Amino acid sequence: MAEDREPAVNISGGDAGGGVTAEFDPATADTRAEEVVDRLGELYWQKTYGGRDAFTCLVRTILSQNTSDKASQPAHDALVERYGGEGVDLAESLAAAEQSALAETISAAGLYNQKSEVLIDVAEWVLEEFGSAAAFDAFVKEEAPETVRETLLEVRGVGPKTADCVLLFAGGRAGVFPVDTHVHRIYRRLGIAPPDADHEEVRAVLEREVPAEKCGFGHTASIQFGREYCTARNPACLEDPDACPMGDLCDQVGVYPETGEVVDPADASN
């Protein structure tokens, strides 16, 4: 396995995010999806996640919506510096925040007016439903994953990816494979998920075909792979079929090296 070099500017928090290095034998792969994840683990990192504070993780994930980690991480750091701190209940602090001041604080994340409103609403919900951020953390880590997910999905501004990231990075729940735009693109392009599958359908395929203990790093390493190799408009295979470490496992759905065209896999199936 390559040296663990997970970037700190990442939804998981990198080495400081609570993950524990793990090792798995690639020779045991039973599906093509597992082969891909094993190879990603060798290329990047193999980790078991969990242990992060649930409300802080929820805040961090909301800030990451529709923006890059490079943009959302500074926003998160600024928010924690202004509203957090030792002994401070972040949910109480955000629930009492003035919306325009919070928006200014997180402006690096983009959509800051909308996100500031969501963060205040989520903080108020946590206090109403659980009483404190600590009680919410216990709920995420102790209740059944299905219950936690269904509860989170009832909250405005919390979608499947956000709920799954809280389950993974805070709850440490094995078998959770959050699907963002990178994961959605990669596994349809590989031909592992149907070309017209939506995010939830891709998640169902991956959680079925990737062993539970590999889903966590499968998610984060897939994102890194999507940034470095399997980009939306200019994947590495477009100019050099040997440039991509997944070349022998990929169906290249929607990628046409002979013409230089790249389309969404769903469009390629039409």
N, C-alpha and C positions, 0 to 999 in steps of 0.2 A: 504494500500500500504506500502511496506517496505520502510525504510528510504532511501532517495536518496543517493546512494553511487557510482555513476558513476565515474569510475577511470579517473584521469586527463590524464593518458597515454592512449589515445583513440583518434580515428580520429575526434570525436566530441569535444574534449578538456575538457570533464568532466564539473564540475560545473563552470569553468572559460570560457567555450566555447560558451557562449551566449544563452544556452537553458533556457527555463522557465518551472518550474514544473507545471504539469497539472494533472487533475484527471478525470477518465472516469469510468462509471458504467459497470462492467463486465456482469451484468445481461442483458444488451442490445445486446449482441453479436448475429449476424445473421448467421455467417458462422463459420466453424471450424477454419479457418485461424484467424478470429477475436478472437475466444476463446483463441487460442494459444497466440496471441499478448496481450490480456488482462491479461492472467496468467503471462506472462513475465513481464508485467508492475507491477503486484503485487509483483513478485519475485525480481525485480530490480528497475526500475524507469519508470515514465511516464513523458515525457517532450515534449514540443513544441520547435523546433529548429529554428535557423535563426539569422541573425545579424552579423555573422563573416565577416571579410573582404574577398571579393571574390578571389582576387589573392593569398592572403596568404593561403586561404583554398585550392585553386588549387595546390599550391606548396606542401602543407602538404599531400594532397591526392596522388600526384605523388610520393612523397617519400615513401608512405605506400604501393605502389604496390609491390607485390611479397615478402613482408616481414612483420614482426610483428610490432605492435605498440611500443613494448619495444625497437625495433631496430630503427624504423623510428622517434620516438619522439626526441631522442637525436640529430639525424641528423638535424631535423627541428629546434631545439633550437640553434644548432651551426650555421646553415645558417642564422637565424634571427639575431643572435648576430653579425655575421660578415658582413652581407649585408643589414640588416634592421636598425631599430632605429627610433626614433621620427623624423618626418618630412622628412623621406627618402622614395622615391618612390621605392618600392621593385622591380618592373618590370624594372625600369631604372637601378637599381643596378645590377640585375642579367643579364640583356642584355649586360652590360659592363664587366661582370665577365670573368676572365681567366678560361678556362674550367678545366684545371688540378687543379687549386686552389679550384675551386668549388667542384670538385670531391673529393678532400682530405677533405674538410669541411663536406661533407655529407657521408663520407665513412661508418659510422655506419649503414646506411640504406641498404647496399648491392646494387649490380648492379650500383655502384656510377658513373662509367664512362658513362654508358648509360643514367642514370637519370640526370647527370649534363648537358649532351648535350640537353636532352629534356627540361630541365628547362630554359636553355638559349634560345632555339628556341621558347618556349612558351612566355617568357618575350618579345622577339623581336616581336612576333605576337601581343601581347597585345598592345605594343607601336604603331605598324603599323596600327592596326585596330581601336584602341580606343584612343590612344594618351597618356594614363596614366593608372596606376592601379586604380585610383579613378573612372575614366570613365568606366573602365571594371566592377567595382563594381556596378555602377549605371545600367549598361546593364543587369547584372545578376539579380538584384533586381526589375527592372522595366519592362523588356521586357517579352513577353509571354514565359512560360516555354518551349514550344515546339521549339520556335526560339532559345532560349539559348542552349538547349540540342543539336539541330542540328548544331549550330555554333561550339560548343565545340567539337563535334564528328568529325569535319573536321580537327582538329589540331592533328598533329603527337604526339603520346604518351598519348592522352586522349581517354579513352574508356568509355563505358556506365557507369560503376561504378563511375569513376572519375567525369564524367559530372553530374551524379545524386547527388553525395556528395556535389558538389558546389551548385547545386540547393537547396539541403536540408539545409545545414549548413550555407551557406551565404545568399541564396535567401529566405530561410524560406518558401519554397513552400510545401504546404500540398499535400499529395497524391503521394509523391516521395518515393519509397522504394528501395534504392540501393541494389544490389545483389553482395556480395562478395563470397568467397569460403564457408564460414560458412553458410550463408543464402541459397546458392545453395544446399548444402548438407542437411541441416535441413529440408527444406520444401518438398524435394523429399523423404527423409527418413520418414517423418511424413505421406506421402501419400497425401499431399495437392496439390502438383504439380506433373505432370506426371514423372515417374522415369527417362525417357530419355530427359526431358526438359533441354534446355540450359539456360544460365543465363538470357537472355532476355525473354524467355518463363516463367521462374519462376517469374521474375519481373511483367510480365503482369498478372499472376494469383494473385499475392499478391496485386497489385494496384487495381485489380478488386474486391477482396474479403475482403480487409481490409479498413475500413473507412479512408478517407484522413487524418484526424487529428491524426490518430494512426500510420501512416506509419513511421514517423520519429523515434520514440522510438522503434517501432517494429524492425527497422533495427539495432539500436545500442544494444538493449536488446537481440536480436537474436544472435548477435556476442558474447556477454558475455555468453549466454547459450551454444553456440557452444564450447566455451573454457572450461567451467566448467562441462558440462554434456554431450552434444551430440558431442563428439570429433570424429575425422575421424576414428581412429583405435580402440578406446576403450571406446565406449559410456557407460554411467552409467548403462543402462538397461541390458548390456551384462551379468553381474554377479548378479544383483539384480533388478528385474522388478519394485520394489517399490522405487528405488533410484532416478528415474527421475520424476520431477514434471509434465512432459507431458505424462506420461505413459498411461493414459486413453484416450488420444487424438491421439496417435501415432500408425501407421500401421507397424512400424519397418521394412520398406522396405530395404532389404539388410543386416539386422542384424539377426543373428541366434543364440540365447542364448544356444540352445541345443548342438551346435557344437563349439561355440565360434568364429564362422566365421563372418567377417564383410566385405562386398563388396560395391562398389558403387551401388546406386539404379538402375542405368541404366543396370549394369551387372546382377542384381537380376531379371530383367524382361526378360532376354534372356532364 
